[in-house]
Every structure is written in structure tokens, then in C-alpha cells.
Amino acid sequence: MRVPVGTIVLLSLAAVLYAVMMSCLADAPGGDAFGRGLALAYAAFIGAVLWLVLAALLIVAAVKGRMPVWAAIGLVALLPLSCVAVWMAGDAVGRGDGSALLMPALLPPLFALYALWARLPALHTRLPAGVVSAVLGAAIVFLTAAPFVAMTRAALPDPARDARLAELAEVQEEQQAKERQAARERDEAEFARLGPDSPLESYLLYLHTETYGARARAGIRQLKNREADAIAMLAKGRLLDLWDLRELDLQPTADLCQAYGAALAGAAGKVAKTQSNYLGVAIDLEGQLPNMRWLVANRCDLGQPLVLLAGNVRAVADSSRMTGFADTLDALARVK
């Protein structure tokens, strides 16, 4: 008997796809909403490919082996329905129903076993066609039907179930409310610990929040070392953390001007096609225009970094917006 190479290759590919699909489904309940959705989407895609491989496996078995006609007709209907059932089971797994894993776990091996049996007629003397087809077919039908039955039952009126779900939702909402309140209290306690000796960056975390914005601005005005802290942040290249220097009640001193110019030159070097995300950096630096205008208006000499940035932006510009940004930078560099 010739070795069924095609069947072996398809079985191997199906096994790999099956392992990947089950791994995604098993990981889905443990992640956050985004991670769960991504895992389920990936599992659905891999599952669709797996079912195509199973279809090819069954076609090869029917053509090169032996399969009852009634079983082949049944598989034509069961195969796509079972794929939909697995997708439905995946959604149930994502909602926390661990028992739903049984369907995607069992259906592919059942199809693969039937295809292997059909491809090897020598097995038919010990495993009769009618018995094998009926037993495996019944198992496949049962597993395929289970998600549809569950969906139908869920759509039927059930006051007791609805009451349980409402109670569970209320408990979850209360728990989430407690967690939100605890988070607010933690944030309030952390903010209350800030004072005149706190570093500037501690207040920056709250500066643009609705709850703490006004209080953060008031706190920043009381900081003893806000200018030194801002200069230190600029020295570390943290230019984009300082969106509006005027908002920090800073004075355009020579030290601040020099630190800003050095940070701007460093950031300008990242606006180059040899760097990753160079357009994103350029767009971020466009948000620094208020700072540049304020410093230039207060006789801060930013000519060299502005010219450097303008040239780099112009070299990578892919829109009139970026070209306009470069023109603005050149105009600022010419201000005396």
C-alpha cells in the first residue's frame, strides 16, 4: 500500500493550526477587552484556515479512499456549520464559559479521524463504514448543534435566569464602583502629598486632567525649583513632556533658552528617514510651536536648532502641512 503523503501533509498542517487556535482560545479569557478581542479574532481566522484544510483532507479521503455517499453528503452540510459553531463557541469562551472550549477542542480531531479512516480502506474490515460513519457523525452533529441550541435557549424568556443575570450585573457594577472610588482616593492621596518641594514632573502628570488641572497649575506656581527641574528635563531630552512653558510660570532665562535649544536640536536629529517614526516625531514637534514662538519673542536665540529642524522636516515632508511647518520654522529662525 502506498504511503498517503498528501493526507499526512494535510494532517500535519491541521495539527499546527489546531494547536494555534486552541492556544488563542485558551488565552482569551485572561486578557483585557482589547486583548480578548484580538485573541478571539485571531482564533477565528486560524479556525477558518483550519476548516479549509479539514475540507481538503476530507475531499482527498473521499476521492482516494472510500466513504459512504450519505456520509459525504452529510459532511458537505456539517463542515461549514461546524465552523460557525466553533466561532460561536469562541465568543462564549471570551465571555468566560470554559465549557465551550470542548467544541473547538473535539470537532477538528473528529473530522481528522474520519478522514484518516476513509483514506485507509484497509481499516474498513475491522471498523465497518456504517458504524464508524454513524458514531463519528453523531458526535459531530451533537457538538455542532450545541452552540445553536445554547443560543436558542438564551433567546427564550427565562425570568429566573434574567433575574440572576440582573443580580450579577448589579454586583459587578457595585464592585466596579468601589474600584473606581478606591482609585480616586488613591489619586487624591498621591496628589495631596505634593508640595513646594516636589519635582515639577510630579505635577505634570496631573496638569491636563479635568479633576486636577487647575490645582496642578496652582501647585506648580508654588514650586521652589520648577525652572531647575524644567532645565533638567530638557537636558534629558524630555522636550515633549513640556508642552507649554508659559503654563508652568517659567521665565525665559538664558539657561532655559540654552537647554531648550539643545533639546530641540536633539529632537530635530530624529526627523530623518534613517530614524523610525520620523514623521510622528515631526508632528509632535509641531506642537512645540507655542514654546518656540514664546522663547523667540523673548530674545532667545534658537536660530541654529530651528534651521536644522526646518531642513530635516522639509527633507521628509509628505504633505503641505509639513512643508508649512518647515516654512514657519524658517521664519522663526530669521526673527532677531
Residue, then its C-alpha position, 0 to 999 in steps of 0.5 A: m500500500r502506498v504511503p498517503v503523503g498528501t493526507i499526512v501533509l494535510l494532517s500535519l498542517a491541521a495539527v499546527l493550526y489546531a494547536v494555534m487556535m486552541s492556544c488563542l482560545a485558551d488565552a482569551p479569557g485572561g486578557d483585557a477587552f482589547g486583548r480578548g478581542l484580538a485573541l478571539a479574532y485571531a482564533a477565528f481566522i486560524g479556525a477558518v484556515l483550519w476548516l479549509v484544510l479539514a475540507a481538503l483532507l476530507i475531499v482527498a479521503a473521499v476521492k482516494g479512499r472510500m466513504p459512504v455517499w450519505a456520509a459525504i453528503g452529510l459532511v458537505a452540510l456539517l463542515p461549514l456549520s461546524c465552523v460557525a459553531v466553533w466561532m460561536a463557541g469562541d465568543a462564549v469562551g471570551r465571555g468566560d464559559g470554559s465549557a465551550l472550549l470542548m467544541p473547538a477542542l473535539l470537532p477538528p480531531l473528529f473530522a481528522l479521524y474520519a478522514l484518516w479512516a476513509r483514506l485507509p480502506a484497509l481499516h474498513t474490515r475491522l471498523p465497518a463504514g456504517v458504524v464508524s460513519a454513524v458514531l463519528g457523525a453523531a458526535i459531530v452533529f451533537l457538538t455542532a448543534a450545541p452552540f445553536v441550541a445554547m443560543t436558542r435557549a438564551a433567546l427564550p424568556d427565562p425570568a429566573r435566569d434574567a433575574r440572576l443575570a440582573e443580580l450579577a450585573e448589579v454586583q459587578e457594577e457595585q464592585q466596579a464602583k468601589e474600584r473606581q472610588a478606591a482609585r480616586e482616593r488613591d489619586e487624591a492621596e498621591f496628589a495631596r502629598l505634593g508640595p513646594d518641594s516636589p519635582l515639577e514632573s510630579y505635577l505634570l502628570y496631573l496638569h491636563t486632567e479635568t479633576y486636577g488641572a487647575r490645582a496642578r497649575a496652582g501647585i506648580r506656581q508654588l514650586k521652589n525649583r520648577e525652572a531647575d527641574a524644567i532645565a533638567m528635563l530638557a537636558k534629558g531630552r524630555l522636550l515633549d513632556l513640556w508642552d507649554l512653558r508659559e503654563l508652568d510660570l517659567q521665565p525665559t532665562a538664558d539657561l532655559c533658552q540654552a537647554y531648550g535649544a539643545a533639546l530641540a536640536g536633539a529632537a530635530g536629529k530624529v526627523a530623518k528617514t534613517q530614524s523610525n517614526y520620523l514623521g510622528v516625531a515631526i508632528d509632535l514637534e509641531g506642537q512645540l510651536p507655542n514654546m518656540r514662538w514664546l522663547v523667540a519673542n523673548r530674545c532667545d536665540l534658537g536660530q541654529p536648532l530651528v534651521l536644522l529642524a526646518g531642513n530635516v522636516r522639509a527633507v521628509a515632508d509628505s504633505s503641505r502641512m509639513t512643508g508649512f511647518a518647515d516654512t514657519l520654522d524658517a521664519l522663526a529662525r530669521v526673527k532677531 
